[in-house]
Amino acid sequence: MNLNLLKIFHTVAERLNFTRAAEELHLTQPGISKHIATLEEHYGVRLFDRLGRRVMLTQAGDILHTATTSIFAQLEQSRSRIDDLKGLTGGKLDIGASVTIAAYIIPGMLTTFRKKAPAVEITVETAFSRHIAERVLDNTLEMGFVGHYTSDPRLEIRSFMKDPMVLVVSPRHPWAQRKSPVRLTELAGQTFLLSKQGSGTWRLVSKHFENAGIVLKHIMELGTTEGVKQGVAADLGISIVSRHVLGAEFSGGMLREIPLAGEGLERELFLVYRKDRYLSQAARAFLELFTLFPELPAREGA
Protein backbone atom coordinates (compact mmCIF):
# COMPACT_ATOMS: atom_id res chain seq x y z
CA MET A 1 0.00 0.00 0.00
CA ASN A 2 1.30 3.44 -0.99
CA LEU A 3 1.95 5.41 2.20
CA ASN A 4 1.30 8.68 0.35
CA LEU A 5 -2.25 7.51 -0.49
CA LEU A 6 -2.85 6.75 3.16
CA LYS A 7 -1.55 10.18 4.16
CA ILE A 8 -3.96 11.84 1.71
CA PHE A 9 -6.85 9.73 3.00
CA HIS A 10 -5.89 10.49 6.61
CA THR A 11 -5.79 14.24 6.01
CA VAL A 12 -9.22 14.23 4.34
CA ALA A 13 -10.59 12.03 7.15
CA GLU A 14 -9.25 14.42 9.79
CA ARG A 15 -10.57 17.55 8.08
CA LEU A 16 -13.71 16.06 6.46
CA ASN A 17 -13.14 18.69 3.82
CA PHE A 18 -11.50 18.04 0.44
CA THR A 19 -10.65 21.71 -0.14
CA ARG A 20 -8.86 22.14 3.19
CA ALA A 21 -7.03 18.84 2.73
CA ALA A 22 -5.88 19.93 -0.74
CA GLU A 23 -4.58 23.25 0.63
CA GLU A 24 -2.78 21.52 3.47
CA LEU A 25 -1.13 18.93 1.20
CA HIS A 26 -0.41 21.45 -1.59
CA LEU A 27 -2.43 19.42 -4.08
CA THR A 28 -5.40 20.26 -6.26
CA GLN A 29 -8.87 19.21 -5.17
CA PRO A 30 -9.34 17.05 -8.31
CA GLY A 31 -6.01 15.43 -7.49
CA ILE A 32 -7.19 14.64 -3.96
CA SER A 33 -10.43 13.15 -5.33
CA LYS A 34 -8.48 11.01 -7.80
CA HIS A 35 -6.24 9.62 -5.04
CA ILE A 36 -9.24 8.82 -2.85
CA ALA A 37 -10.92 7.09 -5.81
CA THR A 38 -7.77 4.99 -6.28
CA LEU A 39 -7.87 3.97 -2.61
CA GLU A 40 -11.58 3.17 -2.78
CA GLU A 41 -10.94 1.03 -5.86
CA HIS A 42 -8.19 -0.80 -4.00
CA TYR A 43 -10.47 -1.67 -1.07
CA GLY A 44 -13.56 -2.13 -3.21
CA VAL A 45 -15.70 0.08 -0.97
CA ARG A 46 -16.59 3.74 -0.55
CA LEU A 47 -14.56 5.47 2.15
CA PHE A 48 -16.49 8.75 2.15
CA ASP A 49 -20.10 9.74 1.70
CA ARG A 50 -20.53 13.11 0.00
CA LEU A 51 -23.81 14.71 1.05
CA GLY A 52 -23.93 18.05 -0.74
CA ARG A 53 -21.05 20.04 0.72
CA ARG A 54 -20.70 17.69 3.67
CA VAL A 55 -18.18 14.87 3.71
CA MET A 56 -18.61 11.95 6.11
CA LEU A 57 -16.66 8.77 6.71
CA THR A 58 -18.40 5.54 5.83
CA GLN A 59 -18.07 2.58 8.19
CA ALA A 60 -15.16 1.31 6.09
CA GLY A 61 -13.62 4.78 6.11
CA ASP A 62 -13.89 4.97 9.87
CA ILE A 63 -12.06 1.63 10.20
CA LEU A 64 -9.27 2.82 7.89
CA HIS A 65 -9.06 6.17 9.71
CA THR A 66 -8.48 4.39 13.01
CA ALA A 67 -5.68 2.40 11.36
CA THR A 68 -4.01 5.42 9.73
CA THR A 69 -4.16 7.38 12.99
CA SER A 70 -2.21 4.59 14.66
CA ILE A 71 0.21 4.22 11.74
CA PHE A 72 1.18 7.89 11.53
CA ALA A 73 1.36 8.26 15.30
CA GLN A 74 3.80 5.34 15.47
CA LEU A 75 5.89 6.76 12.63
CA GLU A 76 6.16 10.12 14.39
CA GLN A 77 7.00 8.46 17.69
CA SER A 78 9.70 6.41 15.95
CA ARG A 79 11.21 9.56 14.47
CA SER A 80 11.27 11.21 17.89
CA ARG A 81 13.00 8.22 19.46
CA ILE A 82 15.55 8.05 16.66
CA ASP A 83 16.21 11.78 17.01
CA ASP A 84 16.77 11.25 20.74
CA LEU A 85 19.72 8.98 19.91
CA LYS A 86 21.43 12.09 18.55
CA GLY A 87 20.84 14.05 21.75
CA LEU A 88 20.65 17.75 20.91
CA THR A 89 23.28 17.42 18.18
CA GLY A 90 20.55 16.73 15.61
CA GLY A 91 16.89 15.91 15.37
CA LYS A 92 13.87 17.97 14.52
CA LEU A 93 11.31 20.07 16.38
CA ASP A 94 7.99 20.76 14.64
CA ILE A 95 5.82 23.23 16.51
CA GLY A 96 2.86 25.40 15.65
CA ALA A 97 1.61 28.70 16.96
CA SER A 98 -1.32 31.03 16.48
CA VAL A 99 -0.59 34.19 14.52
CA THR A 100 0.22 36.62 17.35
CA ILE A 101 2.25 34.07 19.32
CA ALA A 102 4.22 33.02 16.23
CA ALA A 103 5.04 36.59 15.24
CA TYR A 104 5.83 38.17 18.62
CA ILE A 105 6.53 35.54 21.29
CA ILE A 106 7.97 32.39 19.71
CA PRO A 107 10.93 34.09 17.91
CA GLY A 108 12.52 35.19 21.19
CA MET A 109 12.04 31.73 22.69
CA LEU A 110 13.60 30.09 19.64
CA THR A 111 16.60 32.44 19.72
CA THR A 112 17.34 31.33 23.28
CA PHE A 113 16.80 27.66 22.39
CA ARG A 114 19.09 27.80 19.34
CA LYS A 115 21.98 28.89 21.56
CA LYS A 116 21.55 25.66 23.52
CA ALA A 117 20.74 23.38 20.59
CA PRO A 118 21.99 24.94 17.32
CA ALA A 119 21.87 21.63 15.43
CA VAL A 120 18.17 20.93 16.02
CA GLU A 121 16.14 21.63 12.88
CA ILE A 122 13.14 23.78 13.82
CA THR A 123 9.97 24.43 11.84
CA VAL A 124 7.12 26.67 13.00
CA GLU A 125 3.69 26.52 11.40
CA THR A 126 1.49 29.59 11.79
CA ALA A 127 -2.30 29.36 11.69
CA PHE A 128 -5.42 30.05 13.73
CA SER A 129 -5.47 28.29 17.09
CA ARG A 130 -8.07 25.71 16.03
CA HIS A 131 -5.96 24.67 13.03
CA ILE A 132 -2.85 24.32 15.20
CA ALA A 133 -4.76 22.06 17.59
CA GLU A 134 -5.94 19.94 14.65
CA ARG A 135 -2.35 19.57 13.43
CA VAL A 136 -1.24 18.51 16.89
CA LEU A 137 -4.06 15.95 17.05
CA ASP A 138 -3.12 14.37 13.71
CA ASN A 139 0.55 14.22 14.82
CA THR A 140 1.79 16.64 12.17
CA LEU A 141 3.02 18.97 14.93
CA GLU A 142 4.66 17.86 18.15
CA MET A 143 3.16 20.71 20.15
CA GLY A 144 1.34 23.97 19.62
CA PHE A 145 1.08 27.37 21.29
CA VAL A 146 -2.43 28.82 21.04
CA GLY A 147 -4.63 31.61 22.33
CA HIS A 148 -7.72 29.46 22.75
CA TYR A 149 -8.69 25.82 22.37
CA THR A 150 -11.60 23.40 22.15
CA SER A 151 -11.46 20.73 24.82
CA ASP A 152 -10.46 17.32 23.51
CA PRO A 153 -9.73 14.29 25.73
CA ARG A 154 -6.65 13.50 23.62
CA LEU A 155 -5.01 16.87 24.33
CA GLU A 156 -2.89 17.96 27.27
CA ILE A 157 -3.48 21.69 27.74
CA ARG A 158 -1.23 23.91 29.89
CA SER A 159 -1.36 27.67 30.44
CA PHE A 160 2.09 29.12 29.76
CA MET A 161 1.70 32.90 29.72
CA LYS A 162 -0.62 35.81 30.53
CA ASP A 163 -1.21 38.14 27.61
CA PRO A 164 -2.32 41.67 28.71
CA MET A 165 -4.57 43.50 26.25
CA VAL A 166 -4.41 47.28 25.97
CA LEU A 167 -6.42 50.07 24.36
CA VAL A 168 -4.40 51.98 21.77
CA VAL A 169 -5.05 55.19 19.83
CA SER A 170 -3.16 57.42 17.41
CA PRO A 171 -1.17 60.38 18.84
CA ARG A 172 -3.64 62.53 16.88
CA HIS A 173 -6.72 61.01 18.51
CA PRO A 174 -8.67 63.26 20.95
CA TRP A 175 -7.92 60.76 23.72
CA ALA A 176 -4.15 60.74 23.10
CA GLN A 177 -3.40 62.95 26.12
CA ARG A 178 -6.14 61.55 28.30
CA LYS A 179 -5.18 60.52 31.84
CA SER A 180 -8.51 59.25 33.17
CA PRO A 181 -9.49 55.66 32.28
CA VAL A 182 -11.85 55.14 29.35
CA ARG A 183 -15.15 53.44 30.18
CA LEU A 184 -16.23 50.60 27.91
CA THR A 185 -19.43 52.45 27.07
CA GLU A 186 -17.36 55.26 25.56
CA LEU A 187 -15.95 52.84 22.99
CA ALA A 188 -19.35 52.08 21.45
CA GLY A 189 -19.32 55.19 19.26
CA GLN A 190 -15.71 54.85 18.12
CA THR A 191 -14.53 53.20 14.91
CA PHE A 192 -13.06 49.97 16.25
CA LEU A 193 -10.40 48.09 14.28
CA LEU A 194 -10.21 44.32 14.56
CA SER A 195 -8.05 41.66 12.96
CA LYS A 196 -9.52 38.77 11.00
CA GLN A 197 -12.65 37.18 12.44
CA GLY A 198 -11.73 33.96 14.22
CA SER A 199 -8.42 35.17 15.61
CA GLY A 200 -7.80 34.87 19.35
CA THR A 201 -7.75 38.64 19.84
CA TRP A 202 -10.99 39.05 17.90
CA ARG A 203 -12.69 36.38 20.02
CA LEU A 204 -11.54 37.89 23.31
CA VAL A 205 -12.50 41.48 22.49
CA SER A 206 -15.87 40.50 21.03
CA LYS A 207 -16.69 38.37 24.07
CA HIS A 208 -15.64 41.14 26.45
CA PHE A 209 -18.02 43.65 24.87
CA GLU A 210 -20.79 41.06 24.63
CA ASN A 211 -20.51 40.30 28.36
CA ALA A 212 -20.69 44.03 29.13
CA GLY A 213 -23.80 44.40 26.96
CA ILE A 214 -22.05 46.82 24.62
CA VAL A 215 -22.60 46.82 20.88
CA LEU A 216 -19.83 48.34 18.77
CA LYS A 217 -21.50 50.43 16.07
CA HIS A 218 -18.55 50.94 13.76
CA ILE A 219 -16.24 47.95 13.18
CA MET A 220 -13.57 47.68 10.52
CA GLU A 221 -11.87 44.32 9.93
CA LEU A 222 -8.30 44.68 8.68
CA GLY A 223 -7.19 41.04 8.47
CA THR A 224 -3.98 41.07 10.51
CA THR A 225 -2.57 42.52 13.69
CA GLU A 226 -0.08 44.52 11.63
CA GLY A 227 -2.97 45.96 9.63
CA VAL A 228 -4.74 46.94 12.85
CA LYS A 229 -1.63 48.66 14.24
CA GLN A 230 -1.04 50.60 11.03
CA GLY A 231 -4.71 51.55 10.89
CA VAL A 232 -4.66 52.91 14.43
CA ALA A 233 -1.40 54.77 13.76
CA ALA A 234 -3.08 56.39 10.73
CA ASP A 235 -5.97 57.48 12.98
CA LEU A 236 -8.39 55.24 11.12
CA GLY A 237 -9.83 54.05 14.42
CA ILE A 238 -8.91 52.63 17.81
CA SER A 239 -8.31 49.06 18.96
CA ILE A 240 -7.52 46.68 21.80
CA VAL A 241 -4.49 44.52 21.11
CA SER A 242 -1.89 42.43 22.91
CA ARG A 243 0.82 44.45 24.65
CA HIS A 244 3.31 41.90 23.29
CA VAL A 245 2.86 43.29 19.77
CA LEU A 246 3.44 46.96 20.62
CA GLY A 247 7.06 47.45 21.63
CA ALA A 248 8.24 49.29 18.51
CA GLU A 249 5.05 51.31 18.16
CA PHE A 250 5.24 52.62 21.73
CA SER A 251 8.95 53.40 21.62
CA GLY A 252 8.56 55.11 18.25
CA GLY A 253 5.60 57.19 19.37
CA MET A 254 3.30 55.75 16.69
CA LEU A 255 0.66 54.64 19.21
CA ARG A 256 -0.53 55.67 22.67
CA GLU A 257 -1.85 53.36 25.36
CA ILE A 258 -4.97 54.64 27.14
CA PRO A 259 -6.05 53.06 30.45
CA LEU A 260 -9.35 51.17 30.48
CA ALA A 261 -11.70 51.44 33.45
CA GLY A 262 -12.37 48.30 35.46
CA GLU A 263 -10.33 45.15 35.74
CA GLY A 264 -7.38 44.67 33.43
CA LEU A 265 -8.19 42.81 30.25
CA GLU A 266 -5.95 39.84 29.57
CA ARG A 267 -6.04 36.37 28.11
CA GLU A 268 -4.16 33.19 28.81
CA LEU A 269 -1.94 31.53 26.23
CA PHE A 270 -1.73 27.75 26.13
CA LEU A 271 0.57 24.92 25.16
CA VAL A 272 -1.16 21.87 23.67
CA TYR A 273 0.22 18.43 22.88
CA ARG A 274 -1.16 14.91 22.62
CA LYS A 275 -1.34 13.05 25.92
CA ASP A 276 -0.27 9.80 24.28
CA ARG A 277 2.61 11.27 22.28
CA TYR A 278 6.25 10.64 23.07
CA LEU A 279 7.78 14.10 23.38
CA SER A 280 11.21 14.22 21.79
CA GLN A 281 14.30 15.29 23.68
CA ALA A 282 14.32 18.49 21.65
CA ALA A 283 10.73 19.27 22.68
CA ARG A 284 11.48 18.59 26.33
CA ALA A 285 14.65 20.66 26.24
CA PHE A 286 12.67 23.52 24.71
CA LEU A 287 10.07 23.39 27.48
CA GLU A 288 12.58 22.86 30.29
CA LEU A 289 14.69 25.79 29.06
CA PHE A 290 11.83 28.13 29.87
CA THR A 291 10.86 26.17 33.01
CA LEU A 292 7.36 25.97 31.60
CA PHE A 293 6.51 22.53 32.87
CA PRO A 294 8.99 21.00 35.32
CA GLU A 295 6.37 18.36 36.19
CA LEU A 296 6.48 16.74 32.74
CA PRO A 297 6.71 12.95 33.14
CA ALA A 298 10.11 11.35 32.75
CA ARG A 299 10.99 10.06 29.32
CA GLU A 300 10.88 6.33 28.75
CA GLY A 301 14.21 4.77 29.52
CA ALA A 302 15.36 7.85 31.46
C-alpha positions in Angstrom: 0.0 0.0 0.0 1.3 3.4 -1.0 1.9 5.4 2.2 1.3 8.7 0.4 -2.3 7.5 -0.5 -2.8 6.7 3.2 -1.5 10.2 4.2 -4.0 11.8 1.7 -6.8 9.7 3.0 -5.9 10.5 6.6 -5.8 14.2 6.0 -9.2 14.2 4.3 -10.6 12.0 7.1 -9.3 14.4 9.8 -10.6 17.5 8.1 -13.7 16.1 6.5 -13.1 18.7 3.8 -11.5 18.0 0.4 -10.6 21.7 -0.1 -8.9 22.1 3.2 -7.0 18.8 2.7 -5.9 19.9 -0.7 -4.6 23.2 0.6 -2.8 21.5 3.5 -1.1 18.9 1.2 -0.4 21.5 -1.6 -2.4 19.4 -4.1 -5.4 20.3 -6.3 -8.9 19.2 -5.2 -9.3 17.1 -8.3 -6.0 15.4 -7.5 -7.2 14.6 -4.0 -10.4 13.2 -5.3 -8.5 11.0 -7.8 -6.2 9.6 -5.0 -9.2 8.8 -2.8 -10.9 7.1 -5.8 -7.8 5.0 -6.3 -7.9 4.0 -2.6 -11.6 3.2 -2.8 -10.9 1.0 -5.9 -8.2 -0.8 -4.0 -10.5 -1.7 -1.1 -13.6 -2.1 -3.2 -15.7 0.1 -1.0 -16.6 3.7 -0.5 -14.6 5.5 2.1 -16.5 8.7 2.2 -20.1 9.7 1.7 -20.5 13.1 0.0 -23.8 14.7 1.1 -23.9 18.0 -0.7 -21.1 20.0 0.7 -20.7 17.7 3.7 -18.2 14.9 3.7 -18.6 11.9 6.1 -16.7 8.8 6.7 -18.4 5.5 5.8 -18.1 2.6 8.2 -15.2 1.3 6.1 -13.6 4.8 6.1 -13.9 5.0 9.9 -12.1 1.6 10.2 -9.3 2.8 7.9 -9.1 6.2 9.7 -8.5 4.4 13.0 -5.7 2.4 11.4 -4.0 5.4 9.7 -4.2 7.4 13.0 -2.2 4.6 14.7 0.2 4.2 11.7 1.2 7.9 11.5 1.4 8.3 15.3 3.8 5.3 15.5 5.9 6.8 12.6 6.2 10.1 14.4 7.0 8.5 17.7 9.7 6.4 16.0 11.2 9.6 14.5 11.3 11.2 17.9 13.0 8.2 19.5 15.6 8.1 16.7 16.2 11.8 17.0 16.8 11.3 20.7 19.7 9.0 19.9 21.4 12.1 18.6 20.8 14.1 21.8 20.7 17.7 20.9 23.3 17.4 18.2 20.5 16.7 15.6 16.9 15.9 15.4 13.9 18.0 14.5 11.3 20.1 16.4 8.0 20.8 14.6 5.8 23.2 16.5 2.9 25.4 15.6 1.6 28.7 17.0 -1.3 31.0 16.5 -0.6 34.2 14.5 0.2 36.6 17.3 2.2 34.1 19.3 4.2 33.0 16.2 5.0 36.6 15.2 5.8 38.2 18.6 6.5 35.5 21.3 8.0 32.4 19.7 10.9 34.1 17.9 12.5 35.2 21.2 12.0 31.7 22.7 13.6 30.1 19.6 16.6 32.4 19.7 17.3 31.3 23.3 16.8 27.7 22.4 19.1 27.8 19.3 22.0 28.9 21.6 21.5 25.7 23.5 20.7 23.4 20.6 22.0 24.9 17.3 21.9 21.6 15.4 18.2 20.9 16.0 16.1 21.6 12.9 13.1 23.8 13.8 10.0 24.4 11.8 7.1 26.7 13.0 3.7 26.5 11.4 1.5 29.6 11.8 -2.3 29.4 11.7 -5.4 30.0 13.7 -5.5 28.3 17.1 -8.1 25.7 16.0 -6.0 24.7 13.0 -2.8 24.3 15.2 -4.8 22.1 17.6 -5.9 19.9 14.7 -2.4 19.6 13.4 -1.2 18.5 16.9 -4.1 15.9 17.1 -3.1 14.4 13.7 0.6 14.2 14.8 1.8 16.6 12.2 3.0 19.0 14.9 4.7 17.9 18.2 3.2 20.7 20.1 1.3 24.0 19.6 1.1 27.4 21.3 -2.4 28.8 21.0 -4.6 31.6 22.3 -7.7 29.5 22.8 -8.7 25.8 22.4 -11.6 23.4 22.1 -11.5 20.7 24.8 -10.5 17.3 23.5 -9.7 14.3 25.7 -6.7 13.5 23.6 -5.0 16.9 24.3 -2.9 18.0 27.3 -3.5 21.7 27.7 -1.2 23.9 29.9 -1.4 27.7 30.4 2.1 29.1 29.8 1.7 32.9 29.7 -0.6 35.8 30.5 -1.2 38.1 27.6 -2.3 41.7 28.7 -4.6 43.5 26.3 -4.4 47.3 26.0 -6.4 50.1 24.4 -4.4 52.0 21.8 -5.0 55.2 19.8 -3.2 57.4 17.4 -1.2 60.4 18.8 -3.6 62.5 16.9 -6.7 61.0 18.5 -8.7 63.3 20.9 -7.9 60.8 23.7 -4.2 60.7 23.1 -3.4 62.9 26.1 -6.1 61.6 28.3 -5.2 60.5 31.8 -8.5 59.3 33.2 -9.5 55.7 32.3 -11.9 55.1 29.4 -15.1 53.4 30.2 -16.2 50.6 27.9 -19.4 52.5 27.1 -17.4 55.3 25.6 -16.0 52.8 23.0 -19.4 52.1 21.5 -19.3 55.2 19.3 -15.7 54.8 18.1 -14.5 53.2 14.9 -13.1 50.0 16.2 -10.4 48.1 14.3 -10.2 44.3 14.6 -8.1 41.7 13.0 -9.5 38.8 11.0 -12.6 37.2 12.4 -11.7 34.0 14.2 -8.4 35.2 15.6 -7.8 34.9 19.4 -7.8 38.6 19.8 -11.0 39.1 17.9 -12.7 36.4 20.0 -11.5 37.9 23.3 -12.5 41.5 22.5 -15.9 40.5 21.0 -16.7 38.4 24.1 -15.6 41.1 26.4 -18.0 43.6 24.9 -20.8 41.1 24.6 -20.5 40.3 28.4 -20.7 44.0 29.1 -23.8 44.4 27.0 -22.1 46.8 24.6 -22.6 46.8 20.9 -19.8 48.3 18.8 -21.5 50.4 16.1 -18.5 50.9 13.8 -16.2 48.0 13.2 -13.6 47.7 10.5 -11.9 44.3 9.9 -8.3 44.7 8.7 -7.2 41.0 8.5 -4.0 41.1 10.5 -2.6 42.5 13.7 -0.1 44.5 11.6 -3.0 46.0 9.6 -4.7 46.9 12.8 -1.6 48.7 14.2 -1.0 50.6 11.0 -4.7 51.5 10.9 -4.7 52.9 14.4 -1.4 54.8 13.8 -3.1 56.4 10.7 -6.0 57.5 13.0 -8.4 55.2 11.1 -9.8 54.1 14.4 -8.9 52.6 17.8 -8.3 49.1 19.0 -7.5 46.7 21.8 -4.5 44.5 21.1 -1.9 42.4 22.9 0.8 44.5 24.6 3.3 41.9 23.3 2.9 43.3 19.8 3.4 47.0 20.6 7.1 47.5 21.6 8.2 49.3 18.5 5.0 51.3 18.2 5.2 52.6 21.7 9.0 53.4 21.6 8.6 55.1 18.2 5.6 57.2 19.4 3.3 55.8 16.7 0.7 54.6 19.2 -0.5 55.7 22.7 -1.9 53.4 25.4 -5.0 54.6 27.1 -6.0 53.1 30.4 -9.4 51.2 30.5 -11.7 51.4 33.4 -12.4 48.3 35.5 -10.3 45.1 35.7 -7.4 44.7 33.4 -8.2 42.8 30.3 -6.0 39.8 29.6 -6.0 36.4 28.1 -4.2 33.2 28.8 -1.9 31.5 26.2 -1.7 27.8 26.1 0.6 24.9 25.2 -1.2 21.9 23.7 0.2 18.4 22.9 -1.2 14.9 22.6 -1.3 13.0 25.9 -0.3 9.8 24.3 2.6 11.3 22.3 6.3 10.6 23.1 7.8 14.1 23.4 11.2 14.2 21.8 14.3 15.3 23.7 14.3 18.5 21.6 10.7 19.3 22.7 11.5 18.6 26.3 14.7 20.7 26.2 12.7 23.5 24.7 10.1 23.4 27.5 12.6 22.9 30.3 14.7 25.8 29.1 11.8 28.1 29.9 10.9 26.2 33.0 7.4 26.0 31.6 6.5 22.5 32.9 9.0 21.0 35.3 6.4 18.4 36.2 6.5 16.7 32.7 6.7 12.9 33.1 10.1 11.4 32.8 11.0 10.1 29.3 10.9 6.3 28.7 14.2 4.8 29.5 15.4 7.9 31.5 
